[in-house]
């Protein structure tokens, strides 16, 4: 009942969008492309303090020169330690942060161009986000039904109250909850149930692309498996495309088709999931994989993770990972490695170069 008004609204909105940046971009199956994305934050003291103390301006590069693409119906995962810039990338893609440099191309349309034309709202409805903490992301003063209904009314204002209620009941059933749960408040649910409500809210505007910012990190292990299986089922049923942000490699292995490993604001390695787990090329990727418990008791020599991510305000020269890398060469401290591509995989590391 609600599909036709939403489809017509999307069609009419798409007719006023700017032309795609590439002719035939949708024909390749590529839904999202991120090109040379960067975000710099000004962390300087106030002007008066800088003048009196004779201090220069200071900046923090949270993301630098990040590029990747995601095909329709697939999951691309970004992994890395806390502070590596994963969530900043996610916020720039959904529009919560404006990139300092680079561009986000969604379904062939440059989001910055669409914003300048005032027509990015139709595209934003096709992009939603599932946040890390389901309790913090849900309004405690609203019932589950009201939380899910809010984006429905925003994206399809011509629907009647009855039609909205029917769609809310359908979404609750879709995330394997009872429509009767719509009358309850967030504090009356468990953590897994709250995340199901957050997923239903993300589906309310009939999106094509969902950014999942560590959607299971606040849940118990048994509940994590249920939520991940639900997300996989919904992806198969609705043809959804995911960007998965996570530090849990077990989650990534279960969900992702391709993986990008991020360190101090840069992607250091990108590869298909099976290839990355079978033969990681960057020393940082190897360290992350070696940190996963070895339940098979293979006896393989493992490389423990040492140290912490450097201060992004004053990053190391050359390769940012060289102070922690057991394989670092003299060249690593002087020269930033260039990205080298081999098939569908890429790596930025001097040690991984041929010879």
N, C-alpha and C positions, 0 to 999 in steps of 0.2 A: 504493500500500500504506500509505503514511504519512498520506495526506490525511484519512482518516476519523477516526482518533484525534485529530488536531489540530483538526479541525472540531468534534468532539464536546466537546473540552476547552474550545474557545473559546465554544461555545454554553452550556455549563454555567457558565462563569465569568461570561458576560454576564448571566445571570439574577440574580446577586446585586449587580450594579452599581447605583448610585443612578439615579434617574429622570433622563432628559435635561433639560437646562435649558430646552429649548424643545420643545413638542410638534411632531412632524413635521419636526424639524431635518434628518433624513436625506433627507427627500423633496425638499429643495431641491438636492441634489447636493453640498452643502457638507460637506467632511470635517474641516477644521480652521478654527477661528476664534480669532484673538488679539485681545483687547480691552484697550486702555489698559495694555499691559504696561510695567512699569518695574522696574529693578534698581539699587539704590543700595548701594555698598560703603563701609564705614567704613574710612578710611585714616588715622585719628588715631594719634598716638603713644600709647604705653602710659600708663595713668592717672597713674602716678607722675611721668613726664616732663611731662605736661600740668599737673600741680599745681605742680611746681617751676618750670617755665618759663612758667606762666600762659598756656597755649595753649588755644584752643577746640577742640572736636571738628571734624574735617574729614571730608567725605564726597565720594565720586565717583559721579556719576550716569552709569552706563554706558549705560542704556536708559531712555527717558522717553516714556511715552504712545504706544506703538506699537500700531497696530491694522491688521489685514488678515485676509483669509480666502482659503482655497484650496479649490477644487472637486475632487471625486473625479476621478482620472485626469489631472489637470493639473499643471503645474510653475509654481511661483511663485518668482521669483528676487529676492534682496536683494543690491544692489551698493553699493559705496562704498569709500572709502580705508581703509587699515589704521587701526584705532582708532576706527572709527565705531560699533561695537557690534554688528556682524553676528553674530559667533560667540556673543556673550552671549545674543542672542535665540534662537539655535539650541539652546544648552545649557538654557535655561529651558523650551523646548518639549519636549525629550526627558527633562527631569527631573533633569539634572545640577546645575542651579541652581534655587533656589526664588524666584519673583518677589517683589519687595518690594510691588508693587501690580499690579492687573489680574488677568486670568485667561486660561487656555488651555482652550478647549472643543474636545474631540476627538470627532467623531461624535455630537454632541449632549450629551456628558457633560463637566461641569466637572472638570478634572483635580484641582483642589484639593479639591473635594467627594469625589471618588473616593479621594483619599489619606486623608482624614479617616475614611472608612468602611473603610479598609484593603483596598479592592478595586481599586486602581489598577494592580496587577501585571498583570491580564489586559489592560488597555489598553496598558500599556507594551510588551507583547509585540508589539503591532501597530505600534509605532513603533521604528525603528532608525536608525542613523547611520553614514555613511561619513566617515571622518576625512581630514584634509588630507594627512598624511604616512603612506603605507602601511607604511613600514618601522618607524616609531615605534609604530604602532597594533597591530602584530602581535607576539605573544609569540615571541621568538627561540628559546626552548627547546621550542616545540611544533611539530609537523609541521603542514602545511597542512590535512590531514584532521582533526587534533585541534582546530585552531582553528575550523574550520567546524562540527565536531560539538558543540562546547561549548554554543552557544545552542540546538541541537536538543534536547539532553538537558535543558536548563533549561526549555524550553517544552513538551516532550512526554516526561515521565519514564517513561511506560508503554511506550515503544518498546524493542524488543530491540536488541542490539548489531548484529545483521545488518541490521535495518531502518535503523538510524542510518547504517551504512556505505553502504547503497544510496542513501540520501538525500544523503549527502556526495558520492558519485560523480555523482549526478544534478545537483547544484548546480555541481560543477566543470565538467561538460559544458555546463551552462547559461551559464556565463561564458566558454565557448570555451577550456577547458583540458582536459587529459587526466586521467581518474581516477587514472592512475599518478603524477601530480604530487602526490598527497596524501601520499606518503611523504617528500617533501622538506621542508626547513626554509626559513624566509623569506629567509635570506641567500643561498640558492641560486637565487633568482628575480630577474628584472629588476624595475625599478620598475613597469612596466605590469602584469606578472604578479602582483606583490604587491597592486596595487590591485584586480585581478580577484578575488584571494582575499578581500580586504576586502569586495568587493561580494557574493561568495558567502556570507560570514559574515553580512552584513546581511540576505540573503534567507533565512537558515536558519530563522528563526522564523515564516516566512510572513507578513511584515508587509504592512500596507496603505499605510503612510506612511514615507518615508525622508528624513531630513535629510542633505543632501550638503554638507559644509563644505569648499568649495574642493577637490573631489575630483581635479582635474587640474592643480593649480598646481605640484606637485612633479614633473611628468612632461614629457618632451620633446613638442614640438609635434605630431609625427607620431603619437606614442602617445596624446596627448590626444584626437585625432580618433577613434581606435579605441575608447577608453573611453567617449566621449560617444555614439558610435553604439551601443555595447553597452547603455548605460543607456537610450537611446531605445527600442531593441528590447525590452528587458525591461519597460519601462513599457507598451508596446503589448501584449505577451504576457500580462502578469500584472495589468494594470490598476492599476499603482502610481501613487501621488501623491508628488511631490517638492517639498521646499523646498531650493532651490539657493542656497548662499552663494558669491559669487564677486566678484572685482574685474576679471575678464576679460570685457569686453562682447561679444567675439566668441563666447565660450562661452554667455553668456546669450542672445544672439540666436538661437543654434542650438537651445537647449533650452526656453526659457521661454515660457509663454503670457501671463503678466503679470509686471511688474517693479516692485519698490519700491526707490527710491533713498534711502539712509540717510546722514545726516550728523550727527556728534556725538550719537548716541543717538536721533535722531528720523528718521522717514520724512518727507522733504521733497517727494517726488513719487511717485505710484503710477499706473500706466497699463498698458493692454495693450501687448505687446511692439512690435508694428508702429507703434502710435500714438506710443509714447515715442521710438522711433528716427526717426520721420518728423517729429515736431513736439514736441520737448522744451520744457517751459514754465518749469522752474526754471533759473536761471543755473548752478547747480552741475551739473545734469544736462547742460547744454550743454557745460560745461567738460570733463566726463568723456568725452563723445562726441567732442569736438574733440581729445582726447588720443590717439584711435585713429588710426593712420597712414592717410593718404588715398591708397589705391592707385589710385584712379581719376583722380587729378591733376585734380580738378574746379576748382581755383583758388579755392574758396570761402574767405572770410575766416574764420580759426579763432581761437578764444579760448583761449590757453594757460592751464594751471593754475598759479596762483601761490600761494606760501605753503604752510602746513601746517595741519592740524587743530589748533585751540586746545587749551589745557590743560583737560581736562574737570573738574578740581577747581575751576577758576576760569573758567568759560565766559563769553563776551562777553554783554553785555546785549542785549535785543531778539532779533533774528534771529542765530543763531550763525554764519551764513555771511557776515554783512555786512562783516567786516574783509577778506575776500578777494574780495568781489563787485564787479565793475566797474560794475554798474548800481545800486549801493546808494543809497538815499535817506536823508534825515535820519531819517525815520520808522523805518527798518530798525534803527537802533541803539537805539531807545527802546521799540519794541513788537514782541513776538513775533507773527509772522503766524499767523492762524487758517487752518485747513484749509478749502479750498474744493473742492467736488465738482462735476464736470461729467460726467454719464454714468457711465462706469466708471473715469474718471480723477479724481485729486485732486492738489492742489498747495498747499503752504504757502509763499507768497511775496507780499510787497506789490507787487513789480513786475509779477507775473503777474495781478494783479487787473484787472477790466474798467476801462478808462479810465486 
